Amino acid sequence: MGIRFADDIGATRPMSSAALVSIAGGERYLRCWHEVAKPTWTAYAERHGLDIVLIRFPIDRAARAQARSIAWQKCLIPGQAWARHYRRLCWIDADILINPDAPNLFEETAEDGISATLVHDQLSSAEKHVLLERVHRRRFAETDVTSAWSVTQTGLYKEAGIDTSCVDMVHTGVIAFSPDRDESVFAAAYARDRDTIAYEQPSLSHEILQSGRLRRMSARWNWGLYDAIVIHHQNLLLAGDQISGSITDFAAIASRELQNAHFLHFYRLFGILEALRPTAAARR
């Protein structure tokens, strides 16, 4: 058990059969992960006897790979030699904090498929209505919510060049999978060329859903802080997700939401996560 760097993993087999894995691309993101996220990850991993594998450098360094977000590189993980040392892996975006009391994800999720949540699974239908209105800054009649939600999802698929009538989308920030069984699903997603505002998510989501291997897990494993703030503290965010509240406000909300979550995801709010660094707090 412990932190292993993917570029340093040799032929020696790890002590654990399962690991958390992530990419921290660039000095800024790597520093934030080490100073803010790492303590929560290591406490969790030690408690449950898990490895942590951190990818510090791009797996694919070709021009095609460099032209799109590093987020796509998660699709290459099942095909790496080091990944085959593990029976199961859980990809976790680096902008996630882990609740120290969270149970072992690998014991709570199905081993016979790919475990993930759908986008905004944590929201009730009424909360989705509120989120749509806040994000689009206009009113939606109740009868229009379902269709508006569907248009949002299918629009992302179309932007990615994917012809589908599916209105669901997997949230690819947390995915538990088996490297030996799921490599083809991830590889098919990576083969698609078109990048989007949602990066690899439409492509990987489509392949997971098409494979029939999705096993939906609790939204607590991928709990979005952004959703909670937009719905319950909308005064703290301005247009374009510009922050209007103090870091103290956001830190208090994050602390409360972490009690609801197993994994608290800071997507669209990396600046908030970064501001939680001890060095940042000392300067304030």
C-alpha positions in Angstrom: 0.0 0.0 0.0 1.0 3.6 -0.5 1.6 6.1 -3.3 3.2 4.8 -6.5 4.1 6.9 -9.6 3.0 5.2 -12.8 6.3 6.1 -14.5 8.3 4.4 -11.7 6.2 1.2 -11.5 8.3 -1.8 -12.6 7.7 -5.5 -12.7 7.2 -5.8 -8.9 3.7 -6.6 -8.0 1.9 -4.3 -5.5 0.7 -5.4 -2.1 -2.9 -4.5 -2.9 -5.1 -5.8 -5.6 -7.0 -2.5 -6.0 -5.9 1.1 -6.5 -7.0 4.7 -6.9 -5.5 6.2 -10.0 -5.4 9.8 -11.3 -3.4 12.2 -13.5 -2.1 15.5 -12.1 -0.9 17.2 -15.2 1.3 20.3 -14.8 3.0 21.8 -11.8 0.0 23.8 -10.7 -2.3 20.8 -10.5 0.4 18.5 -9.1 1.1 21.0 -6.3 -2.6 21.4 -5.5 -3.1 17.6 -5.4 -0.2 17.1 -3.0 -1.1 20.0 -0.7 -4.9 19.7 -0.6 -6.2 16.3 -1.9 -3.4 13.9 -1.1 -3.9 13.9 2.7 -7.5 12.8 2.2 -6.6 10.2 -0.4 -3.8 8.7 1.7 -5.9 8.5 4.8 -8.6 6.7 2.9 -6.2 4.4 1.1 -4.4 3.4 4.3 -7.6 2.7 6.0 -8.8 0.3 3.3 -5.5 -1.2 2.2 -5.4 0.4 -1.3 -2.6 1.7 -3.5 -2.6 5.2 -5.0 -1.2 5.4 -8.5 -0.4 9.0 -9.7 0.3 9.6 -13.4 2.6 12.6 -13.6 3.3 12.7 -17.3 1.2 12.1 -20.4 1.0 8.5 -21.4 0.5 9.4 -25.1 2.8 12.3 -26.1 2.0 12.3 -29.8 0.8 15.5 -31.5 -2.8 14.3 -31.6 -2.8 13.7 -27.8 -1.1 17.1 -27.1 -3.8 18.8 -29.1 -6.6 17.8 -26.7 -7.1 17.8 -23.0 -5.0 15.5 -20.8 -8.3 14.2 -19.5 -8.5 11.9 -22.5 -5.5 10.0 -21.3 -7.5 8.2 -18.6 -8.8 6.1 -21.5 -5.3 4.7 -22.0 -5.0 3.4 -18.4 -6.4 -0.1 -18.8 -3.9 -0.8 -21.5 -0.8 0.0 -19.4 1.4 -2.8 -18.3 1.4 -1.6 -14.7 -2.5 -1.5 -14.6 -2.6 -5.3 -15.1 -0.9 -5.7 -11.7 -4.4 -4.8 -10.3 -7.6 -6.6 -10.3 -9.6 -3.4 -10.1 -8.8 0.3 -10.5 -10.8 3.4 -9.7 -10.1 6.5 -11.8 -10.6 9.6 -9.7 -10.2 13.2 -11.0 -7.4 15.0 -9.2 -9.8 17.7 -8.0 -11.6 15.5 -5.6 -11.4 15.3 -1.8 -12.2 12.1 0.0 -14.3 11.8 3.1 -12.2 10.0 5.7 -15.2 8.0 6.9 -16.2 6.8 3.4 -16.5 3.0 3.0 -14.3 1.0 0.6 -15.5 1.8 -2.9 -14.4 -1.6 -4.2 -16.5 -3.4 -1.6 -19.5 -1.1 -2.3 -19.6 -1.4 -6.1 -20.2 -4.3 -8.5 -17.1 -6.1 -9.8 -18.8 -7.4 -12.9 -19.0 -4.1 -14.7 -17.9 -0.5 -14.9 -19.2 1.4 -11.8 -19.9 5.1 -12.3 -22.7 7.7 -11.8 -24.7 9.6 -14.4 -24.2 13.3 -14.7 -25.9 15.1 -11.8 -27.2 11.9 -10.2 -27.1 13.7 -6.9 -30.0 16.0 -7.9 -33.7 15.4 -7.5 -35.9 16.4 -10.5 -36.8 19.7 -8.7 -33.1 20.4 -8.2 -32.3 19.7 -11.9 -35.1 22.3 -12.7 -33.3 24.8 -10.4 -29.9 24.0 -11.9 -31.1 24.5 -15.5 -32.7 27.8 -14.7 -29.6 29.1 -12.8 -27.1 27.9 -15.5 -29.1 29.2 -18.4 -30.4 32.2 -16.5 -34.0 31.9 -17.7 -37.2 30.2 -16.6 -38.3 26.7 -17.7 -41.8 25.5 -17.3 -42.0 22.2 -15.4 -43.3 20.5 -18.5 -40.1 21.6 -20.4 -37.5 20.4 -17.9 -37.1 16.8 -19.2 -36.7 17.9 -22.8 -34.4 20.8 -21.9 -32.2 18.4 -19.9 -32.2 15.9 -22.8 -31.2 18.6 -25.3 -28.2 19.6 -23.1 -27.0 16.0 -23.0 -27.6 15.1 -26.7 -26.0 18.4 -27.6 -22.7 17.3 -26.0 -22.9 14.0 -27.9 -23.5 15.8 -31.2 -20.6 18.2 -30.5 -18.4 15.1 -30.1 -19.6 13.7 -33.4 -21.5 10.9 -31.8 -24.9 10.0 -33.4 -27.1 8.7 -30.6 -30.5 9.2 -29.2 -29.3 8.5 -25.7 -30.1 11.3 -23.2 -28.0 9.8 -20.3 -24.4 10.6 -19.8 -21.9 8.9 -17.5 -19.9 11.3 -15.2 -16.4 10.2 -15.9 -14.8 11.9 -12.9 -15.0 8.6 -10.9 -15.0 5.2 -12.6 -14.2 1.8 -11.1 -13.2 -0.8 -13.6 -11.2 -4.0 -14.3 -8.2 -3.3 -16.6 -8.3 -6.8 -18.1 -12.0 -6.7 -19.0 -12.6 -3.1 -19.8 -9.6 -2.1 -22.0 -11.6 -2.3 -25.3 -14.3 0.1 -23.9 -11.8 2.7 -23.0 -9.7 2.2 -26.1 -12.8 2.8 -28.4 -13.4 6.1 -26.6 -9.8 7.2 -27.1 -10.0 6.4 -30.8 -12.5 9.2 -31.4 -10.8 12.4 -32.5 -13.2 15.3 -31.8 -12.6 17.2 -28.5 -15.4 19.1 -26.9 -16.1 21.4 -24.0 -16.7 18.2 -22.0 -13.4 16.7 -23.1 -13.5 12.9 -23.2 -16.8 12.5 -21.3 -19.2 12.2 -24.2 -17.0 9.7 -25.9 -16.2 7.5 -22.9 -19.8 7.8 -21.7 -21.1 6.6 -25.0 -18.8 3.6 -25.1 -19.6 2.6 -21.5 -23.3 2.8 -22.1 -23.1 1.0 -25.4 -21.1 -1.8 -23.8 -24.0 -2.5 -21.4 -21.4 -2.7 -18.6 -22.5 0.3 -16.6 -23.3 -0.4 -13.0 -24.6 2.8 -11.5 -23.2 3.6 -8.1 -24.4 6.1 -5.5 -24.0 9.7 -6.3 -22.1 10.1 -3.0 -19.1 8.7 -4.9 -19.0 11.7 -7.3 -20.7 14.5 -5.4 -20.4 17.8 -7.2 -19.7 20.9 -5.0 -20.6 23.1 -8.0 -24.2 21.7 -8.1 -24.6 22.3 -4.4 -23.4 25.9 -4.6 -25.5 26.8 -7.7 -28.6 25.5 -6.1 -28.2 26.5 -2.5 -25.7 29.4 -2.5 -26.2 31.0 -6.0 -25.1 34.4 -4.6 -21.5 33.2 -4.4 -21.1 32.6 -8.1 -21.4 35.2 -10.9 -21.9 34.7 -14.6 -19.1 32.5 -16.1 -18.6 30.8 -12.7 -16.7 33.9 -11.4 -16.5 33.8 -7.6 -18.2 36.5 -5.5 -17.9 35.0 -2.1 -14.8 34.7 0.1 -12.7 31.5 0.4 -14.0 31.2 4.0 -17.6 30.9 2.6 -16.6 28.2 0.1 -14.4 26.3 2.6 -17.4 26.1 5.0 -19.7 24.9 2.3 -17.2 22.3 1.1 -16.7 21.1 4.6 -20.5 20.6 5.0 -20.9 18.9 1.6 -18.0 16.6 2.4 -20.1 15.2 5.2 -22.8 14.2 2.6 -20.3 12.9 0.1 -17.9 10.0 -0.1 -15.9 11.8 -2.8 -16.4 15.6 -3.1 -15.7 16.8 -6.7 -14.6 20.3 -7.4 -15.3 20.3 -11.1 -15.6 23.9 -12.5 -14.3 25.1 -9.1 -10.6 24.2 -9.2 -9.7 27.7 -8.1 -11.6 27.1 -4.9 -9.8 23.8 -4.3 -6.5 25.5 -4.9 -7.3 28.3 -2.5 -7.7 25.6 0.2 -4.0 25.0 0.1 -2.3 25.7 3.5 0.2 28.0 1.8 -2.7 30.0 0.2 -4.5 30.2 3.5 -1.3 31.5 5.2 -1.1 34.3 2.7 -4.6 35.5 3.4 
